[in-house]
Amino acid sequence: MTNRDNILRALRRQQPEKVGFDFVFSPALLEEFERRTERTDYAEFYDFPIRTIELDPTRLTTDYTVFFDSLPPGTRPLDWNPEWGIMGAPGPTAHFQEMMHPMEKFESVGQIAQYPWPDFLADYRWEHMAGRIQAIKERDLVCSAFMEMTLFEIAWYLRGMDRFMEELVCGEEMAEALLDKLTEIRIGMATRYAQAGADILMLGDDVATQVDMMISPQLWRDALKPRLARVIAAAKAANPDILIFYHGDGNMARIVPELIEIGVEILNPVQPECMDPFEMKKLYGDRLAFWGCVGTQTTLPFGTPASIQQTCRELIARVGSGGGLLLAPTHTIEPDVPWENIVAFIEAVREQ
């Protein structure tokens, strides 16, 4: 069985020959990896079975600083999402940044319409997409298209959480206009990723805390579910075989059945601190695959290599039974994780 066949079988809830894995290093651990291996690409070094693709670079040089009265020294566009105009001031810990919101002082829907939106749908950014996806497939790898922070998160990143949440709860026109514009952009992107041949479309929004939903399920149902459903439907219309992945940190248990209803096929990250992977498998394993399940707040930083390996073996045996598992840490591996624990995780997956 090829790598592609193996991973796609697992994500379609069919028994694979082995469980796939991946992870993301924080900058500090990337430096440690480079020091130890004299390599820079850990996905290649550890032979990850999936590669994530994004758009070709923008040609725009928009100056988003005009949307802020003042910015602290060292502020720059967010490292992980620079094109929206959301700025990041240096934070107090490691690589974290304090988010600053370009639409925070907007007073009208017209200002939202006139905002210099990213040119994600410009033809030049898609010229090489199909070829790049095909090249990934020819290496016997699975190709995922990154479109997480799909609607809710980008909306409050732009507007500011307090203002956006207030407008969302009150049903105000500003929140509706912002979500509608984002949905329009995401539908266009989802369609083009699917047409280009991506195997997986990675969607997601953090709509929960580790205790419960961040907003009521009814508000999610009214404001976000139908828009997310339209994004998924557009991708599936363009390519029925594309797999729909949804990322949401925290305890999303109350909306999982409705995510399945609108077409989500892979759930990530399934944080064991607040969502029991074994219970999720029992309840939804006939309809969902699970990507994650290894805790980055508990298992990886505080476990021993032996306990980490035991946890991974149990997840593979039970959550991976019959297919439906890609084993991964539930978030970026932060600097507090000992290197030997990372090695233990990798060895546990490879020993199968």
C-alpha positions as CSV (number, residue, x, y, z in Angstrom):
1,M,0.0,0.0,0.0
2,T,1.4,3.4,-0.9
3,N,1.7,6.2,1.6
4,R,-1.1,8.1,0.0
5,D,-3.4,5.1,0.0
6,N,-2.6,4.4,3.6
7,I,-3.3,7.9,4.9
8,L,-6.4,8.4,2.8
9,R,-7.7,5.1,3.9
10,A,-7.2,6.1,7.5
11,L,-8.9,9.4,7.1
12,R,-11.8,7.8,5.3
13,R,-12.2,5.5,8.3
14,Q,-10.9,2.4,6.7
15,Q,-8.2,0.2,8.3
16,P,-4.7,1.4,7.3
17,E,-1.5,-0.5,7.5
18,K,-0.1,2.1,9.9
19,V,-1.2,5.3,11.6
20,G,0.2,8.5,10.2
21,F,1.6,11.4,12.4
22,D,2.7,15.0,12.3
23,F,3.5,17.9,14.6
24,V,4.4,21.6,14.5
25,F,7.5,22.9,16.3
26,S,7.6,26.3,18.1
27,P,10.5,28.5,17.0
28,A,12.5,27.4,20.1
29,L,12.2,23.8,19.3
30,L,12.8,24.4,15.6
31,E,16.2,25.9,16.6
32,E,16.8,22.8,18.8
33,F,15.9,20.5,15.9
34,E,18.3,22.4,13.6
35,R,21.1,22.2,16.2
36,R,20.7,18.5,16.7
37,T,20.2,17.5,13.0
38,E,21.8,20.2,11.0
39,R,18.6,20.2,8.9
40,T,15.9,22.8,8.5
41,D,12.9,20.9,7.2
42,Y,11.6,18.6,9.9
43,A,8.6,17.4,7.8
44,E,11.1,15.9,5.4
45,F,13.5,14.7,8.1
46,Y,10.7,12.8,9.9
47,D,8.9,11.8,6.7
48,F,5.6,13.2,7.5
49,P,2.9,11.7,5.2
50,I,1.1,15.0,4.5
51,R,2.2,18.4,3.1
52,T,0.2,21.6,3.5
53,I,0.0,24.0,0.6
54,E,-0.9,27.7,0.6
55,L,-1.2,30.4,-2.0
56,D,1.6,31.9,-4.0
57,P,2.8,35.1,-2.4
58,T,0.9,38.3,-2.8
59,R,2.1,41.2,-4.9
60,L,0.3,43.7,-2.7
61,T,2.2,46.0,-0.4
62,T,-0.6,47.4,1.7
63,D,0.3,49.6,4.6
64,Y,-2.1,48.6,7.4
65,T,-0.5,50.8,10.0
66,V,-2.8,53.6,8.8
67,F,-5.6,51.8,10.7
68,F,-3.9,52.3,14.1
69,D,-3.4,55.5,16.0
70,S,-0.1,54.2,17.5
71,L,1.8,50.9,17.6
72,P,4.2,49.7,20.3
73,P,7.9,49.3,19.3
74,G,8.5,46.1,17.5
75,T,5.0,45.7,16.2
76,R,4.6,43.9,12.9
77,P,2.0,42.0,10.9
78,L,1.3,38.7,12.7
79,D,3.9,36.1,11.9
80,W,1.3,33.4,11.1
81,N,-1.2,35.5,9.2
82,P,0.3,38.7,7.8
83,E,-2.1,39.5,4.9
84,W,-5.2,40.5,6.9
85,G,-3.7,43.6,8.4
86,I,-3.8,42.2,12.0
87,M,-0.8,43.4,13.9
88,G,1.3,41.7,16.6
89,A,3.2,43.5,19.3
90,P,6.0,41.6,21.1
91,G,4.5,39.4,23.8
92,P,6.0,38.5,27.2
93,T,6.6,34.9,26.5
94,A,8.6,33.1,23.8
95,H,7.1,33.6,20.3
96,F,3.7,34.9,21.4
97,Q,2.5,38.2,20.2
98,E,-0.2,40.6,21.5
99,M,-2.8,41.0,18.8
100,M,-3.9,44.4,17.5
101,H,-7.1,44.9,15.5
102,P,-7.3,47.1,12.4
103,M,-11.1,47.4,12.4
104,E,-11.5,48.1,16.0
105,K,-12.6,51.7,15.5
106,F,-14.7,51.2,12.4
107,E,-18.2,52.7,12.7
108,S,-19.9,51.7,9.5
109,V,-20.5,48.8,7.2
110,G,-19.0,51.0,4.4
111,Q,-15.6,50.9,6.1
112,I,-15.7,47.1,6.1
113,A,-16.5,47.1,2.4
114,Q,-13.7,49.6,1.6
115,Y,-11.0,47.8,3.7
116,P,-8.0,46.7,1.6
117,W,-8.8,43.0,1.7
118,P,-6.2,40.4,0.8
119,D,-6.2,39.4,-2.8
120,F,-6.6,35.7,-2.1
121,L,-8.8,35.2,-5.2
122,A,-6.5,36.9,-7.7
123,D,-5.7,34.6,-10.6
124,Y,-1.9,35.1,-10.3
125,R,-1.9,33.5,-6.9
126,W,-3.4,30.3,-8.3
127,E,-1.4,29.9,-11.5
128,H,0.9,27.2,-10.1
129,M,-1.5,25.6,-7.6
130,A,-2.6,22.6,-9.5
131,G,1.0,21.8,-10.5
132,R,2.3,22.2,-7.0
133,I,-0.4,19.9,-5.7
134,Q,0.3,17.3,-8.4
135,A,4.0,17.4,-7.5
136,I,3.2,16.6,-3.9
137,K,1.0,13.7,-5.0
138,E,3.8,12.4,-7.3
139,R,6.0,12.1,-4.2
140,D,3.4,9.7,-2.7
141,L,2.3,12.4,-0.2
142,V,-1.2,13.6,0.7
143,C,-1.8,17.3,0.0
144,S,-3.8,19.5,2.5
145,A,-4.9,23.1,1.8
146,F,-4.7,25.4,4.8
147,M,-7.7,27.6,5.4
148,E,-8.1,27.4,9.2
149,M,-9.3,30.5,11.2
150,T,-12.0,30.4,8.6
151,L,-14.7,32.8,9.8
152,F,-15.1,33.4,13.5
153,E,-11.5,33.9,14.5
154,I,-10.5,36.1,11.6
155,A,-13.6,38.2,12.3
156,W,-12.7,39.0,15.9
157,Y,-9.0,39.3,15.0
158,L,-10.0,42.1,12.7
159,R,-12.6,43.8,14.8
160,G,-11.4,43.0,18.3
161,M,-13.0,40.3,20.5
162,D,-15.1,42.6,22.7
163,R,-16.6,44.6,19.9
164,F,-17.2,41.7,17.6
165,M,-18.8,39.5,20.3
166,E,-21.0,42.3,21.4
167,E,-22.2,42.9,17.8
168,L,-22.6,39.2,17.2
169,V,-24.8,38.7,20.2
170,C,-26.9,41.7,19.5
171,G,-27.3,40.7,15.8
172,E,-25.8,44.0,14.6
173,E,-25.2,44.8,11.0
174,M,-21.4,45.2,11.5
175,A,-21.0,41.6,12.6
176,E,-23.2,40.3,9.7
177,A,-21.4,42.3,7.1
178,L,-18.0,41.2,8.3
179,L,-19.0,37.5,8.4
180,D,-20.6,37.8,5.0
181,K,-17.4,39.2,3.4
182,L,-15.3,36.5,5.0
183,T,-17.6,33.8,3.8
184,E,-17.5,35.2,0.3
185,I,-13.7,35.0,0.4
186,R,-13.6,31.5,1.9
187,I,-16.1,30.1,-0.6
188,G,-13.9,31.3,-3.4
189,M,-10.8,29.9,-1.9
190,A,-12.4,26.6,-1.0
191,T,-13.7,26.2,-4.6
192,R,-10.3,26.8,-6.1
193,Y,-8.4,24.6,-3.7
194,A,-10.8,21.8,-4.5
195,Q,-10.6,22.4,-8.3
196,A,-6.8,22.3,-8.1
197,G,-6.9,18.8,-6.6
198,A,-6.1,19.2,-2.9
199,D,-6.9,16.0,-0.9
200,I,-7.9,17.8,2.3
201,L,-9.4,21.2,3.0
202,M,-8.3,22.4,6.5
203,L,-11.0,24.6,8.0
204,G,-11.5,25.6,11.6
205,D,-12.2,28.2,14.3
206,D,-11.7,28.2,18.0
207,V,-15.3,28.6,19.2
208,A,-14.8,26.9,22.6
209,T,-12.9,27.2,25.8
210,Q,-11.7,24.1,27.6
211,V,-14.8,24.1,29.7
212,D,-17.5,24.7,27.1
213,M,-18.5,26.7,24.1
214,M,-17.2,30.3,23.9
215,I,-20.6,31.3,22.4
216,S,-23.9,29.5,22.9
217,P,-24.6,26.6,20.5
218,Q,-27.6,28.5,19.3
219,L,-25.6,31.6,18.4
220,W,-23.1,29.3,16.6
221,R,-26.0,27.7,14.9
222,D,-27.5,31.0,13.8
223,A,-24.4,32.9,12.8
224,L,-21.6,30.5,11.9
225,K,-23.0,27.1,11.0
226,P,-24.9,28.1,7.8
227,R,-21.9,30.1,6.5
228,L,-19.5,27.3,7.3
229,A,-21.9,24.9,5.5
230,R,-21.7,27.1,2.4
231,V,-17.9,26.9,2.4
232,I,-18.0,23.2,2.7
233,A,-20.7,22.8,0.1
234,A,-18.6,24.9,-2.4
235,A,-15.6,22.7,-1.9
236,K,-17.6,19.5,-2.3
237,A,-19.4,20.8,-5.4
238,A,-16.0,21.4,-7.0
239,N,-14.5,18.1,-5.9
240,P,-16.7,15.6,-4.1
241,D,-13.6,13.6,-3.0
242,I,-12.0,16.4,-1.0
243,L,-11.9,15.6,2.7
244,I,-13.1,18.3,5.1
245,F,-11.0,18.8,8.2
246,Y,-12.2,21.0,11.0
247,H,-9.9,22.4,13.7
248,G,-11.3,23.7,17.0
249,D,-9.4,23.9,20.3
250,G,-11.3,23.3,23.5
251,N,-14.5,21.5,24.3
252,M,-16.6,21.5,21.2
253,A,-18.6,18.4,22.2
254,R,-22.0,20.2,21.9
255,I,-21.6,21.0,18.2
256,V,-19.8,17.9,17.0
257,P,-23.0,16.3,15.6
258,E,-23.8,19.4,13.7
259,L,-20.3,19.7,12.2
260,I,-20.8,16.2,10.9
261,E,-24.2,17.2,9.6
262,I,-22.7,20.0,7.4
263,G,-19.9,17.8,6.0
264,V,-17.0,17.7,8.4
265,E,-15.1,14.4,8.1
266,I,-12.0,14.9,10.2
267,L,-12.0,16.5,13.7
268,N,-8.9,18.2,15.1
269,P,-7.3,18.4,17.7
270,V,-9.5,16.5,20.2
271,Q,-7.7,17.8,23.3
272,P,-7.7,15.0,25.9
273,E,-7.7,17.6,28.6
274,C,-11.3,18.5,27.7
275,M,-12.5,16.0,25.0
276,D,-11.9,12.3,25.6
277,P,-10.6,10.8,22.4
278,F,-11.9,7.3,23.3
279,E,-15.4,8.7,24.0
280,M,-15.3,10.6,20.7
281,K,-14.3,7.4,18.9
282,K,-17.2,5.6,20.6
283,L,-19.8,8.2,19.7
284,Y,-18.7,9.4,16.3
285,G,-16.0,6.9,15.0
286,D,-18.4,5.7,12.2
287,R,-18.7,9.3,10.9
288,L,-15.5,11.1,11.9
289,A,-11.7,10.6,11.7
290,F,-9.6,12.1,14.5
291,W,-6.4,14.1,13.9
292,G,-4.5,14.9,17.1
293,C,-5.4,13.4,20.5
294,V,-1.9,13.7,22.2
295,G,-2.1,16.5,24.9
296,T,0.3,19.4,24.7
297,Q,-0.7,20.6,28.2
298,T,-0.3,17.3,30.0
299,T,1.1,14.3,28.1
300,L,4.0,15.9,26.2
301,P,5.4,18.4,28.7
302,F,4.9,16.4,31.9
303,G,4.9,12.8,30.9
304,T,7.9,10.5,30.9
305,P,9.1,8.9,27.6
306,A,7.6,5.6,28.8
307,S,4.2,7.1,29.7
308,I,4.1,9.0,26.4
309,Q,4.8,5.8,24.4
310,Q,2.1,4.0,26.4
311,T,-0.4,6.7,25.7
312,C,0.4,6.7,22.0
313,R,0.1,2.9,21.8
314,E,-3.3,3.0,23.5
315,L,-4.6,5.7,21.1
316,I,-3.4,3.8,18.1
317,A,-5.0,0.6,19.3
318,R,-8.3,2.1,20.3
319,V,-8.9,5.3,18.5
320,G,-7.1,4.0,15.4
321,S,-9.1,0.7,15.4
322,G,-10.7,0.2,12.0
323,G,-9.1,3.5,10.7
324,G,-9.9,7.1,11.5
325,L,-6.8,8.3,13.3
326,L,-3.8,10.5,12.4
327,L,-1.8,10.8,15.7
328,A,-0.5,14.3,16.5
329,P,0.1,16.7,19.4
330,T,-3.0,18.8,19.9
331,H,-1.2,22.1,19.3
332,T,2.3,23.5,18.5
333,I,4.9,21.8,20.6
334,E,6.0,24.5,23.0
335,P,9.5,25.0,24.5
336,D,8.6,23.3,27.8
337,V,8.4,19.9,26.1
338,P,11.7,17.9,26.7
339,W,13.4,16.7,23.6
340,E,13.3,13.1,24.8
341,N,9.5,13.3,25.0
342,I,9.3,14.3,21.3
343,V,11.6,11.4,20.5
344,A,9.3,9.0,22.5
345,F,6.3,10.2,20.6
346,I,8.0,9.6,17.2
347,E,9.3,6.2,18.3
348,A,5.9,5.1,19.5
349,V,4.3,5.8,16.1
350,R,7.1,4.2,14.1
351,E,7.2,1.0,16.2
352,Q,3.8,0.0,14.8
